[in-house]
C-alpha cells in the first residue's frame, strides 16, 4: 500500500509537467490543422454543384435544384463514364500487381556487397521520380516513336527483325501495359527507399544468427527481411487500394492521343475534359464525388479485411 501511495504521488507531480510540455506542442499543430480545414474541408462546399444545374457566373444558391440527375447520368447508356471507369480500374489493378517490385529492388540493393555500387543503383533508380511526365514522354518518344525511335531503328532498320516499324505509343492493344511500364519506371526506385529504410530498422542480430546457422542470403531475405518489412508493405498496399480510382492525371494526359483515347482516358482526365473543356461543371463534379466515395469505401474495406486477417491496419 505504501508503494502504491508513493507511485500515485509521483504521478500527480509529473502530470502538470507533462501538460506543460504537451500544450506548446498542441499549439504548434494549430496552423497545420487550419491549413487542412481550409484546403481539404472548406472546398467540399463545391460538391453542392453536383446537385444543381450550375451555370458559371451564377451563385450556387440561385441555381435550380437537380437532385441526383447527374449521378444517374454517369451510368446512362449514352455516357462514356463506364469505359473511363474500366480503364481506371484496370490500370489500378496493374499497378497493384507491380507493388512487390519496389520490395524486390530494395532487397537487392541492401544485399549488394559494394556500398558505392548500391548507392549508385539507388540514385539511378530513384532519379526518374524527380522528372516531370513531359520529360518522361520525351524519353519514351525517343525510344518508341514510329519514325525516329531507337527501338524501330534497331529492330527494323539495322537488325531487320520486324517487317514494319511498330507504333507502340499509338497502339491501343499495348496502352495499358505501356502506361504501367512508364509508371513503374518512374516510381519504383523512389518507393524502394521506403523499404530500404524499413530493412535498416530490422535487428541486425537476426542476420548474424542466421549466418551462424548457415542460412544463405536468399533464405535470410525470405525468413527475416520480408517478414520484417511486411507491416510497411501492408500500409502502403492499403493506401494504394484506397487510391485505386486516383491513378493520376499528368501521365495519361501527356501520353494520350486520338488513337488510344478509348484505353487511356481515366476519371481524372475525363472530369477535366468534361468539366473545364465542355463546361459541364455539375456532371464533372458528380464524377469526382463518385470517385472520392468509392475510394473511401475501398480504403475502409481493405483496412477491415487486413485487420481481421493479419492484425495490421492504418485505422
C-alpha positions as CSV (number, residue, x, y, z in Angstrom):
1,X,0.0,0.0,0.0
2,X,2.8,2.4,0.9
3,X,4.4,1.8,-2.6
4,X,1.1,2.4,-4.3
5,X,0.7,5.7,-2.5
6,X,4.2,6.8,-3.4
7,X,3.6,5.9,-7.0
8,X,0.3,7.9,-7.1
9,X,2.1,10.9,-5.6
10,X,4.8,10.7,-8.2
11,X,2.2,10.5,-11.0
12,X,0.4,13.6,-9.6
13,X,3.7,15.5,-9.5
14,X,4.7,14.6,-13.1
15,X,1.2,15.2,-14.6
16,X,1.5,19.0,-14.6
17,X,4.9,18.8,-16.2
18,X,3.6,16.6,-19.0
19,X,0.7,19.1,-19.5
20,X,3.2,22.0,-19.7
21,X,5.1,20.1,-22.4
22,X,2.1,19.0,-24.4
23,X,0.4,22.4,-24.6
24,X,3.1,24.1,-26.7
25,X,3.2,21.0,-28.9
26,X,-0.5,21.1,-29.5
27,X,-0.3,24.9,-30.2
28,X,2.3,24.1,-32.9
29,X,-0.2,21.9,-34.7
30,X,-2.9,24.6,-34.9
31,X,-1.6,26.2,-38.1
32,X,-1.4,22.8,-39.9
33,X,-4.9,21.9,-38.7
34,X,-6.2,25.2,-40.1
35,X,-4.5,24.5,-43.4
36,X,-6.1,21.1,-43.6
37,X,-9.5,22.6,-42.8
38,X,-9.0,25.4,-45.3
39,X,-7.8,23.4,-48.3
40,X,-9.4,20.0,-47.7
41,X,-12.7,20.6,-46.0
42,X,-13.9,24.1,-47.0
43,X,-13.7,23.2,-50.7
44,X,-16.2,20.4,-50.1
45,X,-18.9,23.1,-50.3
46,X,-18.2,22.9,-54.1
47,X,-19.7,19.4,-54.1
48,X,-23.1,21.0,-54.0
49,X,-22.6,21.9,-57.7
50,X,-23.4,18.2,-58.5
51,X,-26.9,18.6,-57.1
52,X,-27.9,21.7,-59.0
53,X,-28.0,22.9,-62.6
54,X,-25.0,25.1,-62.2
55,X,-24.2,27.9,-64.6
56,X,-20.9,29.8,-64.4
57,X,-21.4,33.3,-63.1
58,X,-24.5,32.4,-61.1
59,X,-24.5,31.7,-57.4
60,X,-24.8,28.0,-56.4
61,X,-27.7,29.0,-54.1
62,X,-29.5,30.6,-57.0
63,X,-29.1,27.5,-59.3
64,X,-32.1,25.2,-59.9
65,X,-32.0,22.0,-57.7
66,X,-31.4,18.9,-59.9
67,X,-31.2,16.1,-57.3
68,X,-29.3,13.0,-58.4
69,X,-29.8,13.7,-62.1
70,X,-26.1,14.0,-62.8
71,X,-25.3,10.9,-60.8
72,X,-27.8,8.9,-62.8
73,X,-26.2,10.3,-66.0
74,X,-22.9,8.8,-65.0
75,X,-24.2,5.3,-65.8
76,X,-26.5,6.3,-68.6
77,X,-26.2,4.3,-71.8
78,X,-25.1,7.4,-73.7
79,X,-22.3,8.2,-71.2
80,X,-18.6,7.3,-71.6
81,X,-18.1,7.0,-67.8
82,X,-18.4,3.2,-67.9
83,X,-15.4,3.0,-70.3
84,X,-13.5,5.5,-68.2
85,X,-14.2,3.6,-65.0
86,X,-13.0,0.4,-66.7
87,X,-9.7,2.0,-67.7
88,X,-9.1,3.4,-64.3
89,X,-9.8,0.0,-62.5
90,X,-7.6,-1.9,-65.0
91,X,-4.7,0.5,-64.7
92,X,-5.0,0.5,-60.9
93,X,-5.1,-3.3,-60.8
94,X,-1.9,-3.5,-62.9
95,X,-0.2,-1.0,-60.5
96,X,-1.2,-3.2,-57.5
97,X,0.3,-6.3,-59.2
98,X,3.5,-4.4,-59.5
99,X,3.5,-3.4,-55.8
100,X,6.2,-6.1,-54.9
101,X,8.7,-4.7,-57.4
102,X,10.0,-2.0,-55.0
103,X,10.3,-4.6,-52.3
104,X,12.5,-6.8,-54.6
105,X,14.6,-3.8,-55.6
106,X,15.1,-2.7,-52.0
107,X,16.2,-6.3,-51.0
108,X,18.6,-6.4,-54.0
109,X,20.1,-3.0,-53.2
110,X,20.6,-3.9,-49.5
111,X,22.3,-7.2,-50.4
112,X,24.9,-5.7,-52.7
113,X,28.4,-6.2,-51.2
114,X,29.7,-2.9,-52.7
115,X,28.3,0.1,-50.8
116,X,29.2,2.5,-53.6
117,X,27.5,0.4,-56.2
118,X,24.4,0.1,-54.0
119,X,24.3,3.9,-53.7
120,X,24.7,4.3,-57.5
121,X,21.9,1.9,-58.2
122,X,19.6,3.6,-55.7
123,X,20.4,7.0,-57.2
124,X,19.8,5.9,-60.7
125,X,16.5,4.1,-60.0
126,X,15.1,6.9,-57.8
127,X,16.1,9.8,-60.2
128,X,13.1,9.3,-62.6
129,X,10.8,10.3,-59.7
130,X,12.0,13.8,-60.0
131,X,11.5,14.1,-63.7
132,X,8.2,15.6,-65.0
133,X,5.9,13.4,-67.1
134,X,6.5,15.6,-70.1
135,X,10.2,14.7,-69.9
136,X,9.3,11.1,-69.4
137,X,7.1,11.2,-72.5
138,X,10.0,12.7,-74.4
139,X,12.3,9.9,-73.3
140,X,9.7,7.2,-74.3
141,X,9.1,9.0,-77.6
142,X,12.8,8.9,-78.5
143,X,12.8,5.2,-77.9
144,X,9.4,4.0,-79.2
145,X,8.3,6.5,-81.9
146,X,7.5,5.1,-85.3
147,X,9.7,7.5,-87.3
148,X,12.9,8.2,-85.3
149,X,12.5,5.8,-82.4
150,X,15.7,4.0,-81.3
151,X,13.8,0.7,-81.0
152,X,12.5,0.8,-84.6
153,X,15.8,1.9,-85.9
154,X,17.5,-1.1,-84.3
155,X,14.9,-3.8,-84.9
156,X,13.6,-2.6,-88.3
157,X,16.5,-0.6,-89.8
158,X,19.6,-2.4,-88.5
159,X,18.7,-6.0,-87.5
160,X,15.6,-6.4,-89.7
161,X,13.9,-8.5,-87.0
162,X,10.4,-6.9,-87.7
163,X,8.7,-6.4,-91.1
164,X,7.4,-2.9,-90.4
165,X,8.0,-0.2,-87.8
166,X,5.9,-0.6,-84.6
167,X,3.9,2.3,-83.3
168,X,3.6,1.4,-79.6
169,X,2.7,4.9,-78.5
170,X,-0.4,4.8,-80.6
171,X,-1.4,1.1,-80.4
172,X,-4.5,0.6,-78.2
173,X,-3.5,-3.0,-77.6
174,X,-0.4,-2.0,-75.7
175,X,-1.7,1.1,-74.0
176,X,-2.4,-0.3,-70.5
177,X,0.9,-2.3,-70.4
178,X,2.8,0.7,-71.7
179,X,1.4,3.1,-69.1
180,X,2.1,0.5,-66.4
181,X,5.7,0.3,-67.6
182,X,6.1,4.0,-67.6
183,X,4.6,4.4,-64.1
184,X,6.8,1.6,-62.7
185,X,9.9,3.0,-64.3
186,X,9.2,6.4,-62.7
187,X,8.2,5.4,-59.2
188,X,9.8,2.0,-58.4
189,X,13.1,3.5,-57.2
190,X,11.5,6.2,-55.0
191,X,9.2,3.7,-53.4
192,X,12.1,1.3,-52.7
193,X,13.7,4.0,-50.5
194,X,10.8,3.4,-48.0
195,X,11.5,-0.3,-47.9
196,X,15.3,0.3,-47.6
197,X,14.6,2.4,-44.5
198,X,12.3,-0.4,-43.2
199,X,15.1,-3.0,-43.8
200,X,17.6,-0.8,-41.9
201,X,15.3,-0.9,-38.9
202,X,15.4,-4.7,-38.7
203,X,17.5,-6.1,-35.8
204,X,20.9,-7.0,-37.3
205,X,21.4,-9.7,-34.7
206,X,18.8,-11.8,-36.6
207,X,21.0,-11.8,-39.7
208,X,24.1,-12.6,-37.6
209,X,22.4,-15.5,-36.0
210,X,21.2,-16.7,-39.4
211,X,24.7,-16.6,-40.8
212,X,26.0,-18.6,-37.9
213,X,23.3,-21.2,-38.7
214,X,24.5,-21.3,-42.3
215,X,21.5,-19.5,-43.9
216,X,22.1,-18.1,-47.3
217,X,21.3,-14.6,-48.4
218,X,18.2,-15.8,-50.1
219,X,16.9,-17.6,-47.0
220,X,17.7,-14.5,-44.9
221,X,15.6,-12.4,-47.2
222,X,12.7,-14.9,-47.1
223,X,12.7,-15.6,-43.4
224,X,13.9,-12.2,-41.9
225,X,13.8,-9.4,-44.4
226,X,10.3,-9.9,-45.9
227,X,8.6,-10.6,-42.5
228,X,10.4,-7.5,-41.1
229,X,9.1,-5.1,-43.8
230,X,5.6,-6.7,-44.1
231,X,4.0,-4.0,-41.9
232,X,5.3,-1.3,-44.1
233,X,4.2,-3.2,-47.2
234,X,0.7,-3.6,-45.7
235,X,0.3,0.1,-45.0
236,X,1.4,1.1,-48.5
237,X,-0.8,-1.5,-50.1
238,X,-3.8,-0.2,-48.1
239,X,-3.1,3.3,-49.3
240,X,-2.8,2.1,-52.9
241,X,-6.1,0.3,-52.6
242,X,-7.7,3.5,-51.3
243,X,-6.3,5.3,-54.3
244,X,-7.4,2.8,-56.9
245,X,-9.6,5.4,-58.6
246,X,-7.0,8.1,-58.2
247,X,-4.4,6.8,-60.7
248,X,-3.2,10.3,-61.7
249,X,-3.7,12.8,-64.4
250,X,-0.4,14.0,-65.8
251,X,0.9,10.8,-67.4
252,X,-2.4,9.9,-69.1
253,X,-2.9,13.5,-70.4
254,X,0.6,13.6,-71.8
255,X,0.6,10.1,-73.3
256,X,-2.9,10.4,-74.7
257,X,-3.8,10.8,-78.4
258,X,-6.8,10.2,-80.6
259,X,-5.8,6.6,-81.3
260,X,-5.5,5.4,-77.7
261,X,-8.1,7.7,-76.2
262,X,-10.5,4.9,-75.5
263,X,-7.9,3.0,-73.5
264,X,-6.1,5.8,-71.7
265,X,-8.9,8.0,-70.6
266,X,-9.2,7.8,-66.8
267,X,-11.6,9.5,-64.3
268,X,-9.2,12.5,-63.7
269,X,-8.7,13.2,-67.4
270,X,-12.4,12.6,-68.1
271,X,-13.5,15.2,-65.4
272,X,-11.0,17.7,-66.8
273,X,-12.3,17.3,-70.3
274,X,-16.0,17.3,-69.4
275,X,-15.8,20.0,-66.7
276,X,-13.2,22.5,-68.0
277,X,-13.3,22.0,-71.7
278,X,-17.1,21.2,-72.2
279,X,-18.1,23.5,-69.3
280,X,-20.3,20.8,-67.7
281,X,-19.4,21.5,-64.2
282,X,-22.3,19.7,-62.4
283,X,-21.6,16.4,-64.3
284,X,-17.9,16.5,-63.7
285,X,-18.4,17.3,-60.0
286,X,-20.7,14.2,-59.8
287,X,-17.9,12.1,-61.3
288,X,-15.4,13.5,-58.8
289,X,-17.8,12.8,-55.9
290,X,-18.3,9.2,-57.1
291,X,-14.5,8.7,-57.2
292,X,-14.0,10.0,-53.7
293,X,-16.8,8.0,-52.1
294,X,-15.6,4.7,-53.8
295,X,-12.1,5.4,-52.7
296,X,-13.2,5.8,-49.1
297,X,-15.2,2.6,-49.2
298,X,-12.3,0.7,-50.7
299,X,-9.9,2.0,-48.0
300,X,-12.2,1.1,-45.1
301,X,-13.0,-2.3,-46.6
302,X,-9.3,-3.1,-47.2
303,X,-8.4,-1.9,-43.8
304,X,-11.1,-4.1,-42.2
305,X,-10.1,-7.2,-44.1
306,X,-6.4,-6.6,-43.3
307,X,-7.1,-6.1,-39.6
308,X,-9.1,-9.3,-39.4
309,X,-6.6,-11.4,-41.3
310,X,-3.2,-10.1,-40.2
311,X,-4.0,-7.8,-37.3
312,X,-2.4,-4.8,-39.1
313,X,-4.3,-1.7,-40.1
314,X,-3.9,2.1,-40.5
315,X,-7.1,3.0,-38.6
